[in-house]
Amino acid sequence: MFISDQIQNYYENKVIQAINEIARPKGYTEEQMVDLACLALNNLPTRYFRHEVDLAFYMSAIEHQEIDNKVRVAVTDAIAFIESHKANS
């Protein structure tokens, strides 16, 4: 088994969830949502883990809320970026 198969960035699933909640209802295509995910993830710190349960256990409720807020801001900013560049096309 490769090391890369055993580690993940905690923010990836959070961003995907937020995109599904925020962008999907707005009618974005799958391709656009992948672009949104890349834009949002590039504006968030990385937080790698091996076992999500371990990471979640050691984070406080405040940390969980702060991460959720950061993710929503990053996704909203990515949508704004895409929309501003759509208008210029």
PDB file of N, CA, C and O in Angstrom:
ATOM      1  N   MET A   1       0.839  -1.176   0.000  1.00  0.00           N
ATOM      2  CA  MET A   1       0.000   0.000   0.000  1.00  0.00           C
ATOM      3  C   MET A   1       0.889   1.246   0.000  1.00  0.00           C
ATOM      4  O   MET A   1       1.904   1.290   0.694  1.00  0.00           O
ATOM      5  N   PHE A   2       0.506   2.240  -0.771  1.00  0.00           N
ATOM      6  CA  PHE A   2       1.269   3.479  -0.875  1.00  0.00           C
ATOM      7  C   PHE A   2       0.919   4.439   0.255  1.00  0.00           C
ATOM      8  O   PHE A   2      -0.202   4.440   0.764  1.00  0.00           O
ATOM      9  N   ILE A   3       1.882   5.243   0.632  1.00  0.00           N
ATOM     10  CA  ILE A   3       1.632   6.264   1.658  1.00  0.00           C
ATOM     11  C   ILE A   3       0.504   7.178   1.200  1.00  0.00           C
ATOM     12  O   ILE A   3      -0.355   7.546   2.002  1.00  0.00           O
ATOM     13  N   SER A   4       0.494   7.547  -0.073  1.00  0.00           N
ATOM     14  CA  SER A   4      -0.525   8.475  -0.588  1.00  0.00           C
ATOM     15  C   SER A   4      -1.942   7.909  -0.486  1.00  0.00           C
ATOM     16  O   SER A   4      -2.913   8.664  -0.509  1.00  0.00           O
ATOM     17  N   ASP A   5      -2.063   6.594  -0.374  1.00  0.00           N
ATOM     18  CA  ASP A   5      -3.379   5.969  -0.205  1.00  0.00           C
ATOM     19  C   ASP A   5      -3.870   6.054   1.238  1.00  0.00           C
ATOM     20  O   ASP A   5      -5.033   5.761   1.516  1.00  0.00           O
ATOM     21  N   GLN A   6      -2.993   6.452   2.150  1.00  0.00           N
ATOM     22  CA  GLN A   6      -3.322   6.419   3.569  1.00  0.00           C
ATOM     23  C   GLN A   6      -3.486   7.794   4.198  1.00  0.00           C
ATOM     24  O   GLN A   6      -3.787   7.897   5.387  1.00  0.00           O
ATOM     25  N   ILE A   7      -3.296   8.839   3.428  1.00  0.00           N
ATOM     26  CA  ILE A   7      -3.435  10.184   3.989  1.00  0.00           C
ATOM     27  C   ILE A   7      -4.440  10.987   3.174  1.00  0.00           C
ATOM     28  O   ILE A   7      -4.613  10.759   1.977  1.00  0.00           O
ATOM     29  N   GLN A   8      -5.102  11.933   3.843  1.00  0.00           N
ATOM     30  CA  GLN A   8      -6.065  12.811   3.191  1.00  0.00           C
ATOM     31  C   GLN A   8      -5.970  14.209   3.775  1.00  0.00           C
ATOM     32  O   GLN A   8      -5.489  14.404   4.891  1.00  0.00           O
ATOM     33  N   ASN A   9      -6.435  15.170   3.005  1.00  0.00           N
ATOM     34  CA  ASN A   9      -6.551  16.542   3.479  1.00  0.00           C
ATOM     35  C   ASN A   9      -7.960  16.691   4.065  1.00  0.00           C
ATOM     36  O   ASN A   9      -8.949  16.473   3.365  1.00  0.00           O
ATOM     37  N   TYR A  10      -8.050  17.056   5.326  1.00  0.00           N
ATOM     38  CA  TYR A  10      -9.334  17.178   6.027  1.00  0.00           C
ATOM     39  C   TYR A  10     -10.300  18.111   5.306  1.00  0.00           C
ATOM     40  O   TYR A  10     -11.511  17.896   5.337  1.00  0.00           O
ATOM     41  N   TYR A  11      -9.775  19.137   4.664  1.00  0.00           N
ATOM     42  CA  TYR A  11     -10.622  20.137   4.020  1.00  0.00           C
ATOM     43  C   TYR A  11     -11.306  19.631   2.746  1.00  0.00           C
ATOM     44  O   TYR A  11     -12.329  20.187   2.344  1.00  0.00           O
ATOM     45  N   GLU A  12     -10.772  18.603   2.112  1.00  0.00           N
ATOM     46  CA  GLU A  12     -11.340  18.147   0.837  1.00  0.00           C
ATOM     47  C   GLU A  12     -12.806  17.745   0.967  1.00  0.00           C
ATOM     48  O   GLU A  12     -13.642  18.229   0.205  1.00  0.00           O
ATOM     49  N   ASN A  13     -13.131  16.875   1.908  1.00  0.00           N
ATOM     50  CA  ASN A  13     -14.525  16.457   2.067  1.00  0.00           C
ATOM     51  C   ASN A  13     -15.414  17.606   2.513  1.00  0.00           C
ATOM     52  O   ASN A  13     -16.572  17.699   2.107  1.00  0.00           O
ATOM     53  N   LYS A  14     -14.864  18.482   3.354  1.00  0.00           N
ATOM     54  CA  LYS A  14     -15.633  19.648   3.812  1.00  0.00           C
ATOM     55  C   LYS A  14     -15.988  20.553   2.628  1.00  0.00           C
ATOM     56  O   LYS A  14     -17.116  21.035   2.529  1.00  0.00           O
ATOM     57  N   VAL A  15     -15.032  20.778   1.742  1.00  0.00           N
ATOM     58  CA  VAL A  15     -15.265  21.625   0.565  1.00  0.00           C
ATOM     59  C   VAL A  15     -16.292  20.969  -0.362  1.00  0.00           C
ATOM     60  O   VAL A  15     -17.184  21.645  -0.873  1.00  0.00           O
ATOM     61  N   ILE A  16     -16.173  19.686  -0.576  1.00  0.00           N
ATOM     62  CA  ILE A  16     -17.130  18.985  -1.443  1.00  0.00           C
ATOM     63  C   ILE A  16     -18.538  19.088  -0.876  1.00  0.00           C
ATOM     64  O   ILE A  16     -19.491  19.318  -1.621  1.00  0.00           O
ATOM     65  N   GLN A  17     -18.679  18.920   0.438  1.00  0.00           N
ATOM     66  CA  GLN A  17     -19.996  19.059   1.074  1.00  0.00           C
ATOM     67  C   GLN A  17     -20.552  20.465   0.873  1.00  0.00           C
ATOM     68  O   GLN A  17     -21.721  20.634   0.527  1.00  0.00           O
ATOM     69  N   ALA A  18     -19.712  21.465   1.090  1.00  0.00           N
ATOM     70  CA  ALA A  18     -20.157  22.854   0.954  1.00  0.00           C
ATOM     71  C   ALA A  18     -20.534  23.176  -0.489  1.00  0.00           C
ATOM     72  O   ALA A  18     -21.511  23.885  -0.729  1.00  0.00           O
ATOM     73  N   ILE A  19     -19.776  22.668  -1.438  1.00  0.00           N
ATOM     74  CA  ILE A  19     -20.101  22.895  -2.855  1.00  0.00           C
ATOM     75  C   ILE A  19     -21.435  22.253  -3.200  1.00  0.00           C
ATOM     76  O   ILE A  19     -22.242  22.839  -3.921  1.00  0.00           O
ATOM     77  N   ASN A  20     -21.668  21.060  -2.690  1.00  0.00           N
ATOM     78  CA  ASN A  20     -22.949  20.400  -2.946  1.00  0.00           C
ATOM     79  C   ASN A  20     -24.114  21.190  -2.345  1.00  0.00           C
ATOM     80  O   ASN A  20     -25.201  21.225  -2.921  1.00  0.00           O
ATOM     81  N   GLU A  21     -23.896  21.813  -1.208  1.00  0.00           N
ATOM     82  CA  GLU A  21     -24.943  22.601  -0.564  1.00  0.00           C
ATOM     83  C   GLU A  21     -25.144  23.960  -1.223  1.00  0.00           C
ATOM     84  O   GLU A  21     -26.276  24.419  -1.373  1.00  0.00           O
ATOM     85  N   ILE A  22     -24.045  24.604  -1.617  1.00  0.00           N
ATOM     86  CA  ILE A  22     -24.109  25.991  -2.097  1.00  0.00           C
ATOM     87  C   ILE A  22     -24.181  26.085  -3.615  1.00  0.00           C
ATOM     88  O   ILE A  22     -25.030  26.802  -4.144  1.00  0.00           O
ATOM     89  N   ALA A  23     -23.310  25.378  -4.327  1.00  0.00           N
ATOM     90  CA  ALA A  23     -23.187  25.552  -5.778  1.00  0.00           C
ATOM     91  C   ALA A  23     -24.143  24.678  -6.579  1.00  0.00           C
ATOM     92  O   ALA A  23     -24.704  25.131  -7.577  1.00  0.00           O
ATOM     93  N   ARG A  24     -24.334  23.447  -6.161  1.00  0.00           N
ATOM     94  CA  ARG A  24     -25.187  22.535  -6.936  1.00  0.00           C
ATOM     95  C   ARG A  24     -26.583  23.117  -7.155  1.00  0.00           C
ATOM     96  O   ARG A  24     -27.088  23.055  -8.276  1.00  0.00           O
ATOM     97  N   PRO A  25     -27.227  23.682  -6.127  1.00  0.00           N
ATOM     98  CA  PRO A  25     -28.566  24.250  -6.353  1.00  0.00           C
ATOM     99  C   PRO A  25     -28.581  25.425  -7.343  1.00  0.00           C
ATOM    100  O   PRO A  25     -29.627  25.772  -7.891  1.00  0.00           O
ATOM    101  N   LYS A  26     -27.421  26.021  -7.559  1.00  0.00           N
ATOM    102  CA  LYS A  26     -27.325  27.158  -8.489  1.00  0.00           C
ATOM    103  C   LYS A  26     -27.146  26.698  -9.930  1.00  0.00           C
ATOM    104  O   LYS A  26     -27.080  27.521 -10.844  1.00  0.00           O
ATOM    105  N   GLY A  27     -27.068  25.376 -10.138  1.00  0.00           N
ATOM    106  CA  GLY A  27     -27.006  24.842 -11.493  1.00  0.00           C
ATOM    107  C   GLY A  27     -25.621  24.714 -12.086  1.00  0.00           C
ATOM    108  O   GLY A  27     -25.485  24.592 -13.303  1.00  0.00           O
ATOM    109  N   TYR A  28     -24.589  24.740 -11.260  1.00  0.00           N
ATOM    110  CA  TYR A  28     -23.240  24.559 -11.777  1.00  0.00           C
ATOM    111  C   TYR A  28     -23.072  23.139 -12.307  1.00  0.00           C
ATOM    112  O   TYR A  28     -23.638  22.193 -11.760  1.00  0.00           O
ATOM    113  N   THR A  29     -22.297  22.998 -13.366  1.00  0.00           N
ATOM    114  CA  THR A  29     -22.004  21.677 -13.918  1.00  0.00           C
ATOM    115  C   THR A  29     -20.975  20.978 -13.028  1.00  0.00           C
ATOM    116  O   THR A  29     -20.342  21.608 -12.181  1.00  0.00           O
ATOM    117  N   GLU A  30     -20.818  19.677 -13.229  1.00  0.00           N
ATOM    118  CA  GLU A  30     -19.811  18.920 -12.475  1.00  0.00           C
ATOM    119  C   GLU A  30     -18.421  19.501 -12.707  1.00  0.00           C
ATOM    120  O   GLU A  30     -17.627  19.621 -11.774  1.00  0.00           O
ATOM    121  N   GLU A  31     -18.135  19.856 -13.944  1.00  0.00           N
ATOM    122  CA  GLU A  31     -16.822  20.427 -14.273  1.00  0.00           C
ATOM    123  C   GLU A  31     -16.592  21.750 -13.547  1.00  0.00           C
ATOM    124  O   GLU A  31     -15.503  21.996 -13.028  1.00  0.00           O
ATOM    125  N   GLN A  32     -17.607  22.591 -13.511  1.00  0.00           N
ATOM    126  CA  GLN A  32     -17.494  23.866 -12.795  1.00  0.00           C
ATOM    127  C   GLN A  32     -17.315  23.636 -11.300  1.00  0.00           C
ATOM    128  O   GLN A  32     -16.570  24.360 -10.640  1.00  0.00           O
ATOM    129  N   MET A  33     -18.001  22.626 -10.768  1.00  0.00           N
ATOM    130  CA  MET A  33     -17.871  22.354  -9.340  1.00  0.00           C
ATOM    131  C   MET A  33     -16.475  21.833  -8.995  1.00  0.00           C
ATOM    132  O   MET A  33     -15.972  22.096  -7.903  1.00  0.00           O
ATOM    133  N   VAL A  34     -15.854  21.105  -9.903  1.00  0.00           N
ATOM    134  CA  VAL A  34     -14.471  20.676  -9.685  1.00  0.00           C
ATOM    135  C   VAL A  34     -13.559  21.899  -9.665  1.00  0.00           C
ATOM    136  O   VAL A  34     -12.663  21.992  -8.827  1.00  0.00           O
ATOM    137  N   ASP A  35     -13.783  22.838 -10.586  1.00  0.00           N
ATOM    138  CA  ASP A  35     -13.005  24.082 -10.583  1.00  0.00           C
ATOM    139  C   ASP A  35     -13.217  24.845  -9.281  1.00  0.00           C
ATOM    140  O   ASP A  35     -12.263  25.372  -8.708  1.00  0.00           O
ATOM    141  N   LEU A  36     -14.460  24.907  -8.812  1.00  0.00           N
ATOM    142  CA  LEU A  36     -14.754  25.578  -7.541  1.00  0.00           C
ATOM    143  C   LEU A  36     -14.004  24.913  -6.394  1.00  0.00           C
ATOM    144  O   LEU A  36     -13.461  25.594  -5.524  1.00  0.00           O
ATOM    145  N   ALA A  37     -13.975  23.591  -6.391  1.00  0.00           N
ATOM    146  CA  ALA A  37     -13.264  22.868  -5.333  1.00  0.00           C
ATOM    147  C   ALA A  37     -11.777  23.217  -5.344  1.00  0.00           C
ATOM    148  O   ALA A  37     -11.185  23.457  -4.291  1.00  0.00           O
ATOM    149  N   CYS A  38     -11.182  23.244  -6.522  1.00  0.00           N
ATOM    150  CA  CYS A  38      -9.759  23.594  -6.625  1.00  0.00           C
ATOM    151  C   CYS A  38      -9.502  25.010  -6.125  1.00  0.00           C
ATOM    152  O   CYS A  38      -8.567  25.244  -5.360  1.00  0.00           O
ATOM    153  N   LEU A  39     -10.325  25.943  -6.556  1.00  0.00           N
ATOM    154  CA  LEU A  39     -10.169  27.334  -6.117  1.00  0.00           C
ATOM    155  C   LEU A  39     -10.317  27.456  -4.606  1.00  0.00           C
ATOM    156  O   LEU A  39      -9.517  28.123  -3.950  1.00  0.00           O
ATOM    157  N   ALA A  40     -11.329  26.816  -4.062  1.00  0.00           N
ATOM    158  CA  ALA A  40     -11.565  26.896  -2.619  1.00  0.00           C
ATOM    159  C   ALA A  40     -10.420  26.243  -1.840  1.00  0.00           C
ATOM    160  O   ALA A  40      -9.929  26.808  -0.863  1.00  0.00           O
ATOM    161  N   LEU A  41      -9.999  25.059  -2.272  1.00  0.00           N
ATOM    162  CA  LEU A  41      -8.927  24.357  -1.560  1.00  0.00           C
ATOM    163  C   LEU A  41      -7.608  25.122  -1.612  1.00  0.00           C
ATOM    164  O   LEU A  41      -6.820  25.066  -0.668  1.00  0.00           O
ATOM    165  N   ASN A  42      -7.365  25.831  -2.701  1.00  0.00           N
ATOM    166  CA  ASN A  42      -6.140  26.625  -2.798  1.00  0.00           C
ATOM    167  C   ASN A  42      -6.141  27.809  -1.837  1.00  0.00           C
ATOM    168  O   ASN A  42      -5.093  28.402  -1.582  1.00  0.00           O
ATOM    169  N   ASN A  43      -7.293  28.150  -1.310  1.00  0.00           N
ATOM    170  CA  ASN A  43      -7.398  29.266  -0.366  1.00  0.00           C
ATOM    171  C   ASN A  43      -7.604  28.805   1.073  1.00  0.00           C
ATOM    172  O   ASN A  43      -7.956  29.602   1.944  1.00  0.00           O
ATOM    173  N   LEU A  44      -7.387  27.534   1.312  1.00  0.00           N
ATOM    174  CA  LEU A  44      -7.508  26.979   2.662  1.00  0.00           C
ATOM    175  C   LEU A  44      -6.194  26.336   3.062  1.00  0.00           C
ATOM    176  O   LEU A  44      -5.429  25.891   2.207  1.00  0.00           O
ATOM    177  N   PRO A  45      -5.931  26.286   4.365  1.00  0.00           N
ATOM    178  CA  PRO A  45      -4.714  25.584   4.787  1.00  0.00           C
ATOM    179  C   PRO A  45      -4.888  24.083   4.573  1.00  0.00           C
ATOM    180  O   PRO A  45      -6.006  23.601   4.394  1.00  0.00           O
ATOM    181  N   THR A  46      -3.802  23.364   4.592  1.00  0.00           N
ATOM    182  CA  THR A  46      -3.892  21.912   4.504  1.00  0.00           C
ATOM    183  C   THR A  46      -3.892  21.345   5.917  1.00  0.00           C
ATOM    184  O   THR A  46      -3.237  21.865   6.820  1.00  0.00           O
ATOM    185  N   ARG A  47      -4.624  20.294   6.076  1.00  0.00           N
ATOM    186  CA  ARG A  47      -4.667  19.610   7.379  1.00  0.00           C
ATOM    187  C   ARG A  47      -4.816  18.125   7.076  1.00  0.00           C
ATOM    188  O   ARG A  47      -5.916  17.616   6.858  1.00  0.00           O
ATOM    189  N   TYR A  48      -3.688  17.460   7.071  1.00  0.00           N
ATOM    190  CA  TYR A  48      -3.680  16.055   6.692  1.00  0.00           C
ATOM    191  C   TYR A  48      -3.936  15.151   7.888  1.00  0.00           C
ATOM    192  O   TYR A  48      -3.589  15.469   9.026  1.00  0.00           O
ATOM    193  N   PHE A  49      -4.551  14.018   7.593  1.00  0.00           N
ATOM    194  CA  PHE A  49      -4.805  13.021   8.623  1.00  0.00           C
ATOM    195  C   PHE A  49      -4.700  11.636   8.009  1.00  0.00           C
ATOM    196  O   PHE A  49      -4.772  11.455   6.793  1.00  0.00           O
ATOM    197  N   ARG A  50      -4.532  10.690   8.879  1.00  0.00           N
ATOM    198  CA  ARG A  50      -4.531   9.303   8.441  1.00  0.00           C
ATOM    199  C   ARG A  50      -5.869   8.655   8.765  1.00  0.00           C
ATOM    200  O   ARG A  50      -6.444   7.954   7.933  1.00  0.00           O
ATOM    201  N   HIS A  51      -6.358   8.892   9.974  1.00  0.00           N
ATOM    202  CA  HIS A  51      -7.653   8.369  10.412  1.00  0.00           C
ATOM    203  C   HIS A  51      -8.501   9.556  10.857  1.00  0.00           C
ATOM    204  O   HIS A  51      -8.189  10.209  11.853  1.00  0.00           O
ATOM    205  N   GLU A  52      -9.561   9.830  10.125  1.00  0.00           N
ATOM    206  CA  GLU A  52     -10.384  11.011  10.404  1.00  0.00           C
ATOM    207  C   GLU A  52     -10.920  11.025  11.827  1.00  0.00           C
ATOM    208  O   GLU A  52     -11.038  12.090  12.432  1.00  0.00           O
ATOM    209  N   VAL A  53     -11.237   9.884  12.354  1.00  0.00           N
ATOM    210  CA  VAL A  53     -11.779   9.822  13.711  1.00  0.00           C
ATOM    211  C   VAL A  53     -10.769  10.383  14.717  1.00  0.00           C
ATOM    212  O   VAL A  53     -11.163  11.027  15.689  1.00  0.00           O
ATOM    213  N   ASP A  54      -9.485  10.148  14.497  1.00  0.00           N
ATOM    214  CA  ASP A  54      -8.466  10.686  15.400  1.00  0.00           C
ATOM    215  C   ASP A  54      -8.417  12.202  15.329  1.00  0.00           C
ATOM    216  O   ASP A  54      -8.347  12.875  16.357  1.00  0.00           O
ATOM    217  N   LEU A  55      -8.453  12.730  14.140  1.00  0.00           N
ATOM    218  CA  LEU A  55      -8.407  14.179  13.977  1.00  0.00           C
ATOM    219  C   LEU A  55      -9.646  14.827  14.579  1.00  0.00           C
ATOM    220  O   LEU A  55      -9.538  15.810  15.312  1.00  0.00           O
ATOM    221  N   ALA A  56     -10.798  14.295  14.281  1.00  0.00           N
ATOM    222  CA  ALA A  56     -12.048  14.868  14.772  1.00  0.00           C
ATOM    223  C   ALA A  56     -12.112  14.810  16.295  1.00  0.00           C
ATOM    224  O   ALA A  56     -12.640  15.725  16.927  1.00  0.00           O
ATOM    225  N   PHE A  57     -11.588  13.758  16.881  1.00  0.00           N
ATOM    226  CA  PHE A  57     -11.634  13.591  18.327  1.00  0.00           C
ATOM    227  C   PHE A  57     -10.816  14.668  19.039  1.00  0.00           C
ATOM    228  O   PHE A  57     -11.216  15.151  20.098  1.00  0.00           O
ATOM    229  N   TYR A  58      -9.688  15.041  18.470  1.00  0.00           N
ATOM    230  CA  TYR A  58      -8.792  15.981  19.128  1.00  0.00           C
ATOM    231  C   TYR A  58      -9.105  17.444  18.828  1.00  0.00           C
ATOM    232  O   TYR A  58      -8.436  18.333  19.354  1.00  0.00           O
ATOM    233  N   MET A  59     -10.096  17.708  18.004  1.00  0.00           N
ATOM    234  CA  MET A  59     -10.483  19.086  17.704  1.00  0.00           C
ATOM    235  C   MET A  59     -11.647  19.495  18.596  1.00  0.00           C
ATOM    236  O   MET A  59     -12.552  18.700  18.850  1.00  0.00           O
ATOM    237  N   SER A  60     -11.621  20.724  19.064  1.00  0.00           N
ATOM    238  CA  SER A  60     -12.713  21.227  19.895  1.00  0.00           C
ATOM    239  C   SER A  60     -13.907  21.604  19.015  1.00  0.00           C
ATOM    240  O   SER A  60     -13.782  21.709  17.795  1.00  0.00           O
ATOM    241  N   ALA A  61     -15.034  21.802  19.632  1.00  0.00           N
ATOM    242  CA  ALA A  61     -16.236  22.234  18.901  1.00  0.00           C
ATOM    243  C   ALA A  61     -15.987  23.576  18.228  1.00  0.00           C
ATOM    244  O   ALA A  61     -16.492  23.826  17.133  1.00  0.00           O
ATOM    245  N   ILE A  62     -15.224  24.424  18.865  1.00  0.00           N
ATOM    246  CA  ILE A  62     -14.901  25.741  18.287  1.00  0.00           C
ATOM    247  C   ILE A  62     -14.054  25.562  17.028  1.00  0.00           C
ATOM    248  O   ILE A  62     -14.287  26.236  16.025  1.00  0.00           O
ATOM    249  N   GLU A  63     -13.078  24.663  17.072  1.00  0.00           N
ATOM    250  CA  GLU A  63     -12.251  24.406  15.886  1.00  0.00           C
ATOM    251  C   GLU A  63     -13.097  23.864  14.737  1.00  0.00           C
ATOM    252  O   GLU A  63     -12.916  24.273  13.590  1.00  0.00           O
ATOM    253  N   HIS A  64     -14.008  22.959  15.031  1.00  0.00           N
ATOM    254  CA  HIS A  64     -14.895  22.427  13.992  1.00  0.00           C
ATOM    255  C   HIS A  64     -15.698  23.560  13.354  1.00  0.00           C
ATOM    256  O   HIS A  64     -15.822  23.625  12.131  1.00  0.00           O
ATOM    257  N   GLN A  65     -16.237  24.440  14.174  1.00  0.00           N
ATOM    258  CA  GLN A  65     -17.037  25.554  13.661  1.00  0.00           C
ATOM    259  C   GLN A  65     -16.180  26.515  12.842  1.00  0.00           C
ATOM    260  O   GLN A  65     -16.612  26.991  11.793  1.00  0.00           O
ATOM    261  N   GLU A  66     -14.971  26.802  13.313  1.00  0.00           N
ATOM    262  CA  GLU A  66     -14.065  27.685  12.566  1.00  0.00           C
ATOM    263  C   GLU A  66     -13.730  27.098  11.200  1.00  0.00           C
ATOM    264  O   GLU A  66     -13.701  27.822  10.205  1.00  0.00           O
ATOM    265  N   ILE A  67     -13.481  25.809  11.146  1.00  0.00           N
ATOM    266  CA  ILE A  67     -13.183  25.151   9.868  1.00  0.00           C
ATOM    267  C   ILE A  67     -14.388  25.229   8.939  1.00  0.00           C
ATOM    268  O   ILE A  67     -14.245  25.554   7.761  1.00  0.00           O
ATOM    269  N   ASP A  68     -15.573  24.935   9.462  1.00  0.00           N
ATOM    270  CA  ASP A  68     -16.790  25.024   8.637  1.00  0.00           C
ATOM    271  C   ASP A  68     -16.976  26.437   8.094  1.00  0.00           C
ATOM    272  O   ASP A  68     -17.354  26.613   6.936  1.00  0.00           O
ATOM    273  N   ASN A  69     -16.714  27.438   8.922  1.00  0.00           N
ATOM    274  CA  ASN A  69     -16.838  28.835   8.472  1.00  0.00           C
ATOM    275  C   ASN A  69     -15.808  29.160   7.392  1.00  0.00           C
ATOM    276  O   ASN A  69     -16.142  29.792   6.389  1.00  0.00           O
ATOM    277  N   LYS A  70     -14.566  28.735   7.588  1.00  0.00           N
ATOM    278  CA  LYS A  70     -13.512  28.971   6.589  1.00  0.00           C
ATOM    279  C   LYS A  70     -13.874  28.320   5.256  1.00  0.00           C
ATOM    280  O   LYS A  70     -13.658  28.904   4.194  1.00  0.00           O
ATOM    281  N   VAL A  71     -14.418  27.126   5.318  1.00  0.00           N
ATOM    282  CA  VAL A  71     -14.784  26.401   4.101  1.00  0.00           C
ATOM    283  C   VAL A  71     -15.895  27.135   3.365  1.00  0.00           C
ATOM    284  O   VAL A  71     -15.819  27.305   2.148  1.00  0.00           O
ATOM    285  N   ARG A  72     -16.922  27.571   4.079  1.00  0.00           N
ATOM    286  CA  ARG A  72     -18.040  28.279   3.443  1.00  0.00           C
ATOM    287  C   ARG A  72     -17.558  29.580   2.795  1.00  0.00           C
ATOM    288  O   ARG A  72     -18.005  29.926   1.701  1.00  0.00           O
ATOM    289  N   VAL A  73     -16.664  30.292   3.451  1.00  0.00           N
ATOM    290  CA  VAL A  73     -16.106  31.527   2.887  1.00  0.00           C
ATOM    291  C   VAL A  73     -15.289  31.202   1.638  1.00  0.00           C
ATOM    292  O   VAL A  73     -15.415  31.891   0.625  1.00  0.00           O
ATOM    293  N   ALA A  74     -14.466  30.178   1.694  1.00  0.00           N
ATOM    294  CA  ALA A  74     -13.632  29.810   0.546  1.00  0.00           C
ATOM    295  C   ALA A  74     -14.491  29.405  -0.646  1.00  0.00           C
ATOM    296  O   ALA A  74     -14.182  29.770  -1.780  1.00  0.00           O
ATOM    297  N   VAL A  75     -15.564  28.656  -0.405  1.00  0.00           N
ATOM    298  CA  VAL A  75     -16.451  28.234  -1.498  1.00  0.00           C
ATOM    299  C   VAL A  75     -17.212  29.440  -2.045  1.00  0.00           C
ATOM    300  O   VAL A  75     -17.348  29.584  -3.260  1.00  0.00           O
ATOM    301  N   THR A  76     -17.702  30.292  -1.177  1.00  0.00           N
ATOM    302  CA  THR A  76     -18.412  31.491  -1.617  1.00  0.00           C
ATOM    303  C   THR A  76     -17.490  32.398  -2.434  1.00  0.00           C
ATOM    304  O   THR A  76     -17.903  32.943  -3.457  1.00  0.00           O
ATOM    305  N   ASP A  77     -16.250  32.558  -1.989  1.00  0.00           N
ATOM    306  CA  ASP A  77     -15.270  33.362  -2.735  1.00  0.00           C
ATOM    307  C   ASP A  77     -14.964  32.726  -4.091  1.00  0.00           C
ATOM    308  O   ASP A  77     -14.813  33.435  -5.086  1.00  0.00           O
ATOM    309  N   ALA A  78     -14.872  31.400  -4.138  1.00  0.00           N
ATOM    310  CA  ALA A  78     -14.616  30.716  -5.408  1.00  0.00           C
ATOM    311  C   ALA A  78     -15.768  30.935  -6.380  1.00  0.00           C
ATOM    312  O   ALA A  78     -15.547  31.145  -7.573  1.00  0.00           O
ATOM    313  N   ILE A  79     -16.991  30.888  -5.874  1.00  0.00           N
ATOM    314  CA  ILE A  79     -18.159  31.150  -6.722  1.00  0.00           C
ATOM    315  C   ILE A  79     -18.105  32.574  -7.252  1.00  0.00           C
ATOM    316  O   ILE A  79     -18.350  32.806  -8.435  1.00  0.00           O
ATOM    317  N   ALA A  80     -17.787  33.523  -6.391  1.00  0.00           N
ATOM    318  CA  ALA A  80     -17.685  34.923  -6.815  1.00  0.00           C
ATOM    319  C   ALA A  80     -16.607  35.084  -7.890  1.00  0.00           C
ATOM    320  O   ALA A  80     -16.797  35.824  -8.856  1.00  0.00           O
ATOM    321  N   PHE A  81     -15.488  34.397  -7.722  1.00  0.00           N
ATOM    322  CA  PHE A  81     -14.409  34.453  -8.706  1.00  0.00           C
ATOM    323  C   PHE A  81     -14.879  33.924 -10.052  1.00  0.00           C
ATOM    324  O   PHE A  81     -14.669  34.560 -11.084  1.00  0.00           O
ATOM    325  N   ILE A  82     -15.518  32.755 -10.039  1.00  0.00           N
ATOM    326  CA  ILE A  82     -16.025  32.156 -11.287  1.00  0.00           C
ATOM    327  C   ILE A  82     -17.043  33.089 -11.942  1.00  0.00           C
ATOM    328  O   ILE A  82     -17.003  33.306 -13.153  1.00  0.00           O
ATOM    329  N   GLU A  83     -17.940  33.627 -11.154  1.00  0.00           N
ATOM    330  CA  GLU A  83     -18.978  34.513 -11.700  1.00  0.00           C
ATOM    331  C   GLU A  83     -18.366  35.786 -12.291  1.00  0.00           C
ATOM    332  O   GLU A  83     -18.809  36.248 -13.342  1.00  0.00           O
ATOM    333  N   SER A  84     -17.373  36.346 -11.642  1.00  0.00           N
ATOM    334  CA  SER A  84     -16.748  37.572 -12.166  1.00  0.00           C
ATOM    335  C   SER A  84     -15.999  37.302 -13.467  1.00  0.00           C
ATOM    336  O   SER A  84     -15.930  38.169 -14.338  1.00  0.00           O
ATOM    337  N   HIS A  85     -15.442  36.111 -13.597  1.00  0.00           N
ATOM    338  CA  HIS A  85     -14.738  35.775 -14.835  1.00  0.00           C
ATOM    339  C   HIS A  85     -15.666  35.304 -15.936  1.00  0.00           C
ATOM    340  O   HIS A  85     -15.314  35.361 -17.114  1.00  0.00           O
ATOM    341  N   LYS A  86     -16.839  34.843 -15.565  1.00  0.00           N
ATOM    342  CA  LYS A  86     -17.857  34.471 -16.554  1.00  0.00           C
ATOM    343  C   LYS A  86     -18.344  35.727 -17.270  1.00  0.00           C
ATOM    344  O   LYS A  86     -18.569  35.722 -18.481  1.00  0.00           O
ATOM    345  N   ALA A  87     -18.502  36.798 -16.504  1.00  0.00           N
ATOM    346  CA  ALA A  87     -18.987  38.056 -17.061  1.00  0.00           C
ATOM    347  C   ALA A  87     -17.975  38.663 -18.033  1.00  0.00           C
ATOM    348  O   ALA A  87     -18.355  39.377 -18.961  1.00  0.00           O
ATOM    349  N   ASN A  88     -16.693  38.382 -17.821  1.00  0.00           N
ATOM    350  CA  ASN A  88     -15.640  38.938 -18.671  1.00  0.00           C
ATOM    351  C   ASN A  88     -15.398  38.096 -19.917  1.00  0.00           C
ATOM    352  O   ASN A  88     -14.646  38.508 -20.800  1.00  0.00           O
ATOM    353  N   SER A  89     -16.018  36.933 -20.003  1.00  0.00           N
ATOM    354  CA  SER A  89     -15.800  36.040 -21.148  1.00  0.00           C
ATOM    355  C   SER A  89     -16.612  36.429 -22.344  1.00  0.00           C
ATOM    356  O   SER A  89     -16.535  35.773 -23.382  1.00  0.00           O
TER     357      SER A  89
END
